[in-house]
Amino acid sequence: MKPDFEQFKDIPGTTIFTIEKAREGFHLNQFCMSLRKAPNREKFLADERAYLDEWDMTEDQKQAVLTRDFQKMLDNGGNVYFLAKIFATEGLSYVQAVSTMTDMNVEQYQAMMLAGGRNIEGWRSKKERGEA
């Protein structure tokens, strides 16, 4: 029996990594895992586009990597644990990378998390916020 993930689409900021997302992001995630090896990181940083073109990724996935749009990578099947290889390649911390997926800078994001995380008011449902 397949779980009903439709119920989570009403929660803002929620991306569920389903089997469909895993299939969609397979090549993106394989690219990310290639960055575990120093020669691959060097090759990627030397000519990002050329390295990405070696992978059977969609153009949308490649553009998301080139612009470091981590939310777009998630939307295109990226798994956050694999995407971590991209920001680690650039020497970014997890907090620095994740803050780019919010409307906060690193210091604001870190302060919010240290204070217990995002206030759930207004984030329980898109319907509560007047969104369709």
Residue, then its C-alpha position, 0 to 999 in steps of 0.5 A: m500500500k502506497p502512503d498518501f503523500e497528497q496530504f502534505k502538499d498543503i503544508p508550506g515548505t514541505t518537500i517529501f522525498t518519494i520514490e517518484k522524486a528519487r527516480e526524477g533525481f537519480h542522475l542529479n543525486q549520482f552527480c552529487m555523490s561523485l563529489r565525494k572524490a577530490p578529483n571530481r570536486e576539482k574537475f567540477l569547480a574548474d568547469e562546472r558546466a562541462y562536468l554537469d554535461e557529463w551527467d544525464m540530468t535535465e537542463d532544469q537540474k543543471q541550471a539549479v546546480l549552476t545557480r545553487d538553487f537548492q530548493k529547485m534541486l529539491d523540487n527536481g528530485g534532489n535529496v538533501y543529504f546528497l545535495a550536501k556534497i555540493f555545498a561542502t565542495e564549496g566549503l559551506s556549512y549546512v546552516q549556510a546552505v539551508s539558509t539560502m532556502t529561506d528569506m533569512n540570512v545565515e545569522q537570522y536562520q541560525a538565531m531562529m533555529l537556536a530559539g527553537g525553530r520556525n513559529i508554526e503559526g501560519w505554516r500549518s496549511k496553505k488554506e490557512r494562509g489563503e493560498a489555493 
